[in-house]
Amino acid sequence: MKFPLTMAAIALAALMPPADAAALQESGDPLASARWADMEKTFLAGAPVLFDPRVKVIAPSTAENPMQVPVTVDATALPKVQEVVVFADFNPIVQVLRFFPEGSDAYLGFRVKLQQSTPVRAAVRTADGVWHVGGTWVTTVGGGCTAPSAAA
């Protein structure tokens, strides 16, 4: 039986600690990005979306070097993860990576170039078809994607 997203969110909230349950959101971007509607359409294809504190995106709030911004995605608290998509709303190359855990933990660390300050998000699709989204803002002085490479 397939539950409507609202019923699924209520059932999920009952199993979570109160602080995490209060943070669940079905609509409205918690990062207040002007590009969220485009990101949702492009990467999540109209599937149900839940902003979920169990999807942790860890990155510096201010990137010292926009050419190598360290990011960690931890979605190990979610059951049956099928796919993870990481994207940066305001980057010229928006999709950072797509990962299919296939039995391994939904946990990864990497570095990314950022052109300008942007939300960096991870969307995690579980077996029920719901995308669980987490993210963080990374402020940078820019230049990561368009700065010419240099060799010594």
C-alpha positions as CSV (number, residue, x, y, z in Angstrom):
1,M,0.0,0.0,0.0
2,K,1.4,3.4,-1.0
3,F,0.9,6.2,1.6
4,P,0.4,9.8,0.6
5,L,3.5,11.8,1.5
6,T,1.7,13.6,4.4
7,M,0.8,10.2,6.1
8,A,4.3,9.0,5.5
9,A,5.8,12.1,7.1
10,I,3.5,11.7,10.1
11,A,4.4,8.1,10.5
12,L,8.1,8.9,10.1
13,A,7.9,11.8,12.7
14,A,6.5,9.4,15.2
15,L,9.7,7.3,15.0
16,M,12.1,10.2,15.2
17,P,13.5,12.3,18.1
18,P,11.2,15.4,18.7
19,A,13.8,17.9,17.4
20,D,14.3,15.9,14.1
21,A,10.6,15.4,13.7
22,A,10.0,19.1,14.1
23,A,12.5,19.8,11.3
24,L,10.7,17.6,8.7
25,Q,9.2,19.8,6.0
26,E,7.2,18.8,2.9
27,S,7.3,22.2,1.2
28,G,9.2,25.4,1.4
29,D,12.9,25.4,0.9
30,P,14.7,25.8,4.3
31,L,17.7,27.3,2.6
32,A,15.5,29.9,0.8
33,S,17.2,29.5,-2.6
34,A,15.7,31.3,-5.6
35,R,16.7,28.2,-7.7
36,W,15.0,25.5,-5.6
37,A,12.0,25.1,-7.9
38,D,14.4,24.6,-10.8
39,M,16.5,22.1,-8.8
40,E,13.5,20.1,-7.7
41,K,12.2,19.9,-11.3
42,T,15.6,19.0,-12.8
43,F,16.8,16.4,-10.3
44,L,13.8,15.1,-8.5
45,A,11.4,14.8,-11.5
46,G,8.1,15.5,-9.6
47,A,8.6,12.7,-7.0
48,P,7.7,13.3,-3.4
49,V,10.2,15.5,-1.5
50,L,10.8,15.8,2.2
51,F,13.4,18.1,3.7
52,D,14.9,15.8,6.2
53,P,17.5,16.5,9.0
54,R,18.7,12.9,8.7
55,V,20.4,13.8,5.4
56,K,23.4,15.7,6.7
57,V,25.5,17.8,4.3
58,I,28.6,19.0,6.1
59,A,30.7,21.7,4.5
60,P,32.5,24.8,5.7
61,S,30.1,27.8,6.1
62,T,32.8,29.9,4.4
63,A,35.1,28.3,1.8
64,E,38.7,29.4,2.1
65,N,39.5,27.9,-1.3
66,P,36.6,27.7,-3.8
67,M,38.7,25.3,-5.9
68,Q,38.6,22.6,-3.3
69,V,35.6,22.8,-0.9
70,P,35.3,19.7,1.3
71,V,31.8,18.2,1.5
72,T,30.6,15.2,3.5
73,V,27.2,13.6,2.9
74,D,25.8,11.3,5.6
75,A,22.5,9.6,5.0
76,T,23.2,6.5,7.0
77,A,20.1,7.2,9.2
78,L,17.8,6.5,6.3
79,P,16.7,3.0,5.5
80,K,17.0,1.4,2.0
81,V,18.8,4.2,0.2
82,Q,18.7,3.7,-3.6
83,E,20.3,6.8,-4.9
84,V,22.1,10.0,-3.8
85,V,22.3,13.1,-5.9
86,V,24.5,16.1,-4.8
87,F,24.0,19.5,-6.5
88,A,25.0,23.1,-6.0
89,D,22.1,25.5,-6.9
90,F,24.2,28.4,-8.3
91,N,27.1,26.5,-9.8
92,P,27.6,26.5,-13.6
93,I,28.0,22.7,-13.3
94,V,25.1,22.1,-11.0
95,Q,25.2,18.3,-10.5
96,V,28.2,17.5,-8.4
97,L,27.7,13.7,-8.4
98,R,25.2,10.8,-8.5
99,F,25.8,7.8,-6.2
100,F,24.1,4.4,-6.1
101,P,25.0,2.8,-2.7
102,E,23.9,-0.7,-3.7
103,G,24.2,-2.2,-0.2
104,S,26.9,0.1,1.1
105,D,26.4,3.0,3.5
106,A,25.1,6.2,2.1
107,Y,28.1,8.1,3.3
108,L,30.7,9.9,1.2
109,G,33.2,12.7,1.3
110,F,34.6,14.6,-1.6
111,R,35.8,18.1,-2.8
112,V,34.0,20.3,-5.2
113,K,34.7,23.6,-7.0
114,L,32.2,26.4,-6.3
115,Q,31.8,29.4,-8.6
116,Q,29.9,31.5,-6.0
117,S,28.1,31.2,-2.7
118,T,25.4,28.5,-3.0
119,P,23.4,25.9,-1.2
120,V,25.0,22.5,-1.6
121,R,22.4,19.8,-1.3
122,A,22.1,16.0,-1.1
123,A,18.9,14.4,-2.3
124,V,18.5,10.8,-1.1
125,R,15.9,8.5,-2.7
126,T,14.7,5.7,-0.6
127,A,13.0,2.5,-1.7
128,D,9.5,4.1,-1.3
129,G,10.4,6.7,-4.0
130,V,10.6,9.6,-1.6
131,W,13.5,12.1,-2.0
132,H,14.9,13.1,1.4
133,V,16.8,16.4,1.0
134,G,19.4,18.0,3.2
135,G,21.8,20.8,2.5
136,T,23.9,23.7,3.7
137,W,24.9,27.2,2.4
138,V,28.5,27.6,1.5
139,T,29.8,31.2,1.2
140,T,32.7,31.7,-1.1
141,V,34.5,34.6,-2.8
142,G,33.9,32.9,-6.1
143,G,36.2,32.0,-9.0
144,G,36.3,28.2,-8.4
145,C,34.8,27.1,-11.7
146,T,36.0,29.8,-14.0
147,A,39.5,30.5,-12.5
148,P,42.1,29.3,-14.9
149,S,44.1,26.3,-13.7
150,A,47.7,26.9,-13.1
151,A,50.7,24.6,-12.8
152,A,54.1,25.4,-11.2
